[in-house]
Amino acid sequence: MHQDSHIIRIGPNHVHINQPQAFDEIFKVGTTWRKDSSFYKYFNGLDAMIEPTQYRTYRTHLAPLYAQRSIDGLTPKLHDDLVVTAERMAKSIENGEPVNMVKILRTLSTSMMLYTLYSQDIPLSQYDGYHPFLEAFELLMTQSWLMINYPMMGMILGLIPGTSFAKFNAAFGTFLKYCKEWNDEDERIQKLETAESLRDSHMKRYLAIDPNNEIKKKVVPHPLEDIFNFIAGGSDTTSYTAACAFFHVLSSSEVHSKLVAELDQASSVIRDTFDYNKIQNLPYLNAVIKETLRISCPTVVSISQLAIHFNETIFSSPDKFIPERWLGDDRKSIEKWNIAFSRGPRQCIGTTLAYMELRCVLAYFFSRFEFKLTGSCGDKLRWVDRFVSVNLDDVEVTIVKDRWA
């Protein structure tokens, strides 16, 4: 698209830019560029806030929840979920049935996001099968672009049984039902317990807002109003990224061998102590994650991340999955272009949480199991833009053996 020009007009008042220097300018700290109000007016929550003062107020309110120290404290919860999930996955070795990694990974990431939203533990990973909440959420993510672009048509066609809009409405009803139940229970718990006895969460912070702080009261929404945005942004993108990592690692015997060799050397910190401070410093694991984020680009694709991640002047052979590019002599020059979570004051607030999940999930599963792709995706992942890039084919694997058995 940009063979003849770095700047292309793609609409009457919309241009697309393929210049790394422009990205630096737009996303730098202190930038004067704002989000497009004509696009983000259809969204709610943190990512859709246009006014910098409102955004800073809300982000500052939530920031301690997503700081490194808080994320480190979530590791035991993720480990518990991984153990429960792995025991279920191990059963497929006997019957040879394929395992849908997208559903597995979405369950894990959504469980972690709900754990951050509420002070209670909502055990999605212990549900026998794929939770109805996740089934509803999955359908919402595939159809939400219709409601965003054609809201009035959606309201009318939603009354007709069998239409996509009617299915969307039914799924939204299921999604909201679970959200309200969890929300009401958490509010009840918050009112009964002392603040010191409750784990920090969106709900705890919302209920602790000073009633005299008019700015916060106006800017910070109730967790129930923003739950869809955080689950969509904090779980779906992470699970798709992890699924892409499975595909790329299992598609290359060389990459797979190098990753497993590193994990075997660190087996004690994965299998015994599950020490995230050491897991997060495994170089090849980090290289695999960065390369997955670059080549899969699971963030908004209507801005310039995709163009930068496939810019040949920055990344040699950009179409190839090469984790080693993040370990060589040029790693410092490309590190600044690791922008899957954006950059600057509007960088994704959940970046630290996402990296923790990706590192721990990949380390645990590839350390414990020997996998093989079923071939359901072919030799290349297909994706589509649904505000974030989404795989059209679920990544399915068969588990050859439990290496810890």
C-alpha positions as a printed Julia matrix, in Angstrom:
405×3 Matrix{Float64}:
   0.0     0.0    0.0
   2.87    2.36   0.78
   5.15    1.48  -2.13
   4.82    4.93  -3.73
   4.26    7.14  -0.7
   4.68    7.13   3.07
   1.38    9.02   3.38
  -1.84    7.8    1.76
  -5.3     9.34   2.02
  -7.72    6.5    2.8
 -10.77    8.7    3.45
 -11.97   12.28   2.96
 -10.24   13.33   6.19
  -8.24   10.22   7.08
  -4.62    9.55   6.15
  -2.5     6.5    6.86
   1.2     7.03   7.59
   4.03    4.52   7.25
   6.85    6.48   8.89
   8.49    5.36  12.15
   9.46    8.99  12.82
   5.79    9.97  12.76
   4.96    7.26  15.29
   7.69    8.62  17.56
   6.19   12.1   17.35
   2.55   11.09  17.84
   3.12    8.71  20.76
   5.85   10.53  22.66
   5.37   11.61  26.27
   3.7    15.01  26.31
   2.21   14.58  22.84
  -0.44   17.06  21.73
  -2.06   14.54  19.38
  -5.44   13.24  20.54
  -7.51   10.22  19.69
 -10.06   10.52  16.9
 -13.33   11.44  18.6
 -15.39   10.43  15.55
 -14.15    6.85  15.98
 -13.89    6.49  19.76
 -17.31    8.0   20.44
 -18.7     4.49  19.99
 -16.61    3.15  22.88
 -16.56    3.67  26.61
 -13.87    3.34  29.24
 -10.21    4.13  29.63
  -9.05    3.59  26.05
 -11.83    5.74  24.6
 -11.25    8.84  26.74
 -10.31   11.76  24.5
  -9.5    14.45  27.06
  -6.01   13.93  28.54
  -7.07   15.18  31.98
  -9.89   12.63  32.2
  -7.63    9.84  30.99
  -4.89   10.71  33.49
  -7.41   10.79  36.34
  -8.77    7.33  35.51
  -5.36    5.82  34.75
  -3.85    7.19  37.98
  -6.81    5.72  39.86
  -6.07    2.22  38.48
  -2.28    2.4   38.06
  -1.31    0.7   41.38
  -3.29   -2.4   40.33
  -1.12   -2.79  37.23
   2.25   -1.88  38.75
   4.98   -4.54  38.71
   4.66   -5.26  42.44
   0.92   -5.93  42.15
   1.37   -8.1   39.07
   4.03  -10.18  40.84
   1.44  -10.86  43.54
  -0.92  -12.39  40.96
   1.48  -15.2   40.07
   0.1   -17.72  42.64
  -3.41  -17.26  41.21
  -2.2   -17.88  37.66
  -0.18  -20.9   38.79
  -3.25  -22.43  40.46
  -5.25  -21.95  37.25
  -2.44  -23.47  35.17
  -2.26  -26.56  37.38
  -6.02  -27.15  37.17
  -6.03  -26.57  33.41
  -3.0   -28.78  32.77
  -4.56  -31.72  34.63
  -7.59  -31.5   32.33
  -5.39  -31.19  29.26
  -3.37  -34.25  30.28
  -6.49  -36.42  29.97
  -6.5   -35.82  26.21
  -3.29  -37.84  25.91
  -5.25  -41.05  26.49
  -8.04  -40.37  23.99
  -5.97  -38.42  21.45
  -8.56  -35.67  21.15
  -7.32  -32.28  19.93
  -7.14  -29.4   22.4
  -8.44  -25.98  21.36
  -5.72  -23.72  22.74
  -7.65  -20.52  22.01
 -10.43  -21.58  24.39
  -7.93  -22.78  27.0
  -5.95  -19.54  26.83
  -9.03  -17.31  26.77
 -10.28  -19.0   29.94
  -6.96  -18.38  31.68
  -6.63  -14.74  30.63
 -10.27  -13.89  31.41
  -9.93  -15.52  34.83
  -6.95  -13.24  35.52
  -8.8   -10.15  34.31
 -11.82  -10.89  36.51
  -9.42  -11.42  39.42
  -8.22   -7.85  38.87
 -11.71   -6.41  38.43
 -13.17   -7.99  41.56
 -11.86   -8.88  45.02
 -13.53  -12.3   44.91
 -12.1   -15.22  42.93
 -14.32  -16.25  40.01
 -13.04  -19.77  39.17
 -13.6   -19.98  35.41
 -10.79  -22.54  35.08
 -12.6   -24.96  37.38
 -15.76  -24.99  35.25
 -16.32  -28.32  33.49
 -16.14  -27.34  29.83
 -16.19  -23.92  28.2
 -17.96  -21.45  30.48
 -21.22  -19.95  29.05
 -19.87  -16.5   29.92
 -16.93  -17.1   27.59
 -19.16  -18.5   24.83
 -21.24  -15.33  25.0
 -18.16  -13.12  25.09
 -16.67  -14.91  22.07
 -19.79  -14.24  20.02
 -19.85  -10.6   21.14
 -16.28  -10.13  19.94
 -17.1   -11.55  16.5
 -20.19   -9.36  16.04
 -19.49   -6.17  17.99
 -18.19   -4.36  14.9
 -21.69   -4.68  13.4
 -23.28   -2.96  16.39
 -20.63   -0.24  16.39
 -21.03    0.58  12.71
 -24.8     0.02  12.4
 -26.32    0.65  15.86
 -29.83    1.62  14.69
 -30.03   -1.26  12.24
 -28.88   -3.56  15.0
 -31.68   -2.45  17.31
 -34.28   -3.16  14.62
 -32.87   -6.41  13.22
 -32.18   -7.65  16.73
 -35.91   -8.22  17.07
 -35.86  -10.77  14.23
 -34.97  -14.3   15.47
 -32.0   -15.96  13.79
 -30.23  -12.81  12.6
 -26.68  -11.97  13.64
 -28.06   -9.04  15.59
 -30.53  -11.26  17.45
 -27.71  -13.66  18.38
 -25.66  -10.67  19.49
 -28.48   -9.47  21.75
 -28.89  -12.94  23.28
 -25.15  -13.24  23.89
 -25.03   -9.77  25.41
 -27.86  -10.77  27.75
 -25.88  -13.8   28.93
 -22.7   -11.75  29.29
 -24.48   -9.05  31.31
 -26.25  -11.61  33.5
 -22.97  -13.08  34.75
 -21.38   -9.63  35.09
 -24.24   -8.36  37.25
 -24.2   -11.47  39.44
 -20.46  -11.2   40.05
 -20.69   -7.44  40.5
 -23.52   -7.63  43.05
 -21.75  -10.37  45.01
 -18.52   -8.4   45.1
 -20.28   -5.24  46.26
 -21.95   -7.29  49.01
 -18.58   -8.68  50.11
 -16.99   -5.24  50.04
 -19.65   -3.86  52.38
 -19.35   -6.75  54.83
 -15.57   -7.0   55.04
 -13.02   -4.5   56.29
 -10.9    -2.81  53.64
  -7.69   -4.36  54.98
  -9.0    -7.91  54.59
  -9.9    -7.55  50.91
  -7.59   -7.95  47.95
  -7.14   -4.81  45.83
  -9.37   -4.61  42.75
 -11.23   -2.24  40.45
 -14.3    -2.59  42.65
 -12.44   -1.94  45.89
 -10.87    1.21  44.46
 -14.18    2.43  43.04
 -16.01    2.04  46.35
 -13.14    3.81  48.15
 -13.4     7.01  46.06
 -13.72   10.06  48.29
 -17.34   11.3   47.91
 -15.97   14.85  47.99
 -13.7    14.23  45.01
 -16.03   15.51  42.29
 -13.51   14.99  39.48
 -12.99   11.29  40.24
 -16.7    10.72  40.8
 -17.39   12.15  37.35
 -14.54   10.49  35.46
 -14.15    7.0   36.98
 -16.96    4.69  35.83
 -18.48    1.9   37.87
 -16.6    -1.37  37.16
 -19.76   -2.86  35.66
 -19.85   -0.09  33.04
 -16.29   -0.81  31.94
 -16.09   -4.58  32.35
 -16.5    -5.4   28.64
 -13.64   -3.08  27.66
 -11.25   -4.55  30.2
 -12.11   -8.15  29.39
 -11.86   -7.47  25.65
  -8.61   -5.55  26.01
  -7.13   -7.54  28.87
  -7.98  -11.11  27.99
  -8.83  -11.6   24.33
  -5.67   -9.95  23.01
  -3.48  -11.86  25.47
  -5.07  -15.21  24.66
  -4.79  -14.66  20.9
  -1.14  -13.68  21.28
  -0.41  -16.82  23.29
  -2.26  -18.94  20.7
  -0.16  -17.35  17.95
   2.96  -18.19  19.95
   1.86  -21.84  20.1
   1.37  -21.87  16.34
   4.71  -20.28  15.48
   6.74  -22.28  18.0
   5.21  -25.59  16.92
   5.62  -24.66  13.24
   9.4   -24.45  13.62
  11.29  -27.42  15.03
  14.34  -25.18  15.54
  12.44  -22.56  17.56
  10.65  -25.28  19.53
  13.91  -27.07  20.38
  15.6   -23.87  21.55
  12.63  -22.85  23.7
  12.22  -26.26  25.34
  15.97  -26.49  25.98
  15.9   -23.16  27.82
  12.81  -24.17  29.79
  14.38  -27.52  30.73
  17.39  -25.69  32.16
  14.99  -23.59  34.23
  12.69  -26.49  35.13
  13.06  -26.02  38.88
  11.79  -22.42  38.8
   8.85  -23.46  36.6
   7.85  -26.83  38.04
   8.84  -26.46  41.69
   8.86  -22.84  42.86
   7.15  -21.15  39.88
   9.37  -18.13  40.48
   8.17  -15.38  38.14
  11.16  -13.16  38.94
  13.33  -15.8   37.25
  10.85  -16.85  34.56
  10.59  -13.27  33.3
  14.35  -13.16  32.68
  14.54  -16.2   30.38
  15.99  -14.64  27.2
  14.69  -17.0   24.51
  11.21  -17.1   26.05
  11.12  -13.3   25.94
  12.38  -13.33  22.35
   9.57  -15.71  21.33
   6.98  -13.43  22.96
   8.36  -10.25  21.36
   8.49  -11.9   17.95
   4.92  -13.16  18.37
   3.76   -9.66  19.3
   5.57   -8.24  16.28
   4.45  -10.7   13.63
   0.93  -11.26  14.98
   0.35   -7.63  15.93
  -2.62   -8.18  18.29
  -3.3    -4.47  18.8
  -5.32   -1.97  16.81
  -4.41   -2.36  13.14
  -5.94    0.86  11.78
  -2.96    2.84  13.09
   0.69    2.31  12.33
   1.77   -0.65  14.48
   1.3    -3.1   11.62
   3.23   -0.89   9.2
   6.11   -0.53  11.65
   6.21   -4.2   12.62
   6.56   -5.15   8.95
   8.89   -2.3    7.98
  11.87   -3.89   6.21
  14.2    -1.06   7.22
  13.6    -1.94  10.89
  13.04   -5.71  10.77
  14.88   -7.82   8.2
  12.7   -10.55   6.67
   9.64   -9.16   8.49
   7.33  -11.95   7.29
   9.41  -14.64   9.01
   9.12  -15.69  12.67
  12.68  -15.21  13.96
  12.93  -14.9   17.78
  16.72  -14.62  17.45
  16.35  -11.08  16.09
  15.63   -9.98  19.7
  18.84  -11.62  20.98
  21.46  -10.5   18.44
  23.7    -7.47  18.2
  20.88   -5.4   16.67
  18.44   -6.02  19.52
  18.91   -2.56  21.04
  18.08   -0.83  17.77
  14.82   -2.76  17.32
  13.77   -2.84  20.98
  12.26    0.65  20.71
   9.96   -0.67  17.97
   8.45   -3.33  20.21
   5.2    -1.33  20.2
   2.46   -3.96  20.31
   1.07   -2.25  23.43
   1.57    1.22  21.95
   3.8     3.78  23.63
   3.8     7.0   25.6
   1.03    8.29  27.87
  -1.64    6.14  26.16
   0.28    2.86  26.38
  -1.89   -0.09  27.4
  -2.3    -0.02  31.18
  -2.24   -3.83  31.29
   1.12   -4.32  29.55
   2.82   -5.7   32.67
  -0.05   -8.1   33.34
  -0.06   -9.3   29.73
   3.67  -10.04  29.76
   3.35  -11.9   33.06
   0.58  -14.09  31.65
   2.4   -14.75  28.37
   5.67  -15.67  30.07
   4.1   -17.91  32.69
   1.63  -19.64  30.37
   4.16  -20.44  27.65
   6.83  -21.45  30.16
   4.49  -23.77  32.06
   2.81  -25.47  29.1
   5.91  -25.94  26.93
   7.9   -27.12  29.94
   5.27  -29.69  30.88
   3.8   -30.97  27.6
   5.02  -32.11  24.21
   2.6   -30.68  21.62
   1.88  -31.19  17.94
  -0.26  -28.96  15.72
  -3.33  -30.69  14.29
  -3.03  -28.77  11.02
  -6.41  -27.07  11.47
  -4.81  -23.68  10.7
  -2.89  -24.81   7.64
   0.63  -23.45   7.29
  -0.28  -19.83   8.04
  -2.52  -18.03  10.53
  -5.32  -16.05   8.92
  -6.56  -12.97  10.73
  -9.17  -10.25  10.39
  -9.48   -6.73  11.83
 -12.19   -6.53  14.52
 -10.76   -3.43  16.18
  -8.01   -5.8   17.29
  -6.64   -8.45  14.96
  -8.31  -11.82  15.5
  -7.42  -15.25  14.16
 -10.0   -16.77  11.84
  -8.89  -20.3   12.75
  -8.53  -21.61  16.29
  -5.1   -23.04  17.08
  -5.62  -26.73  17.9
  -2.97  -29.1   19.21
  -2.66  -32.7   20.25
  -0.71  -33.43  23.42
   1.85  -36.13  22.66
   2.98  -36.66  26.23
   3.17  -35.18  29.71
   6.9   -34.55  30.22
   6.4   -34.28  33.98
   4.58  -37.6   34.35
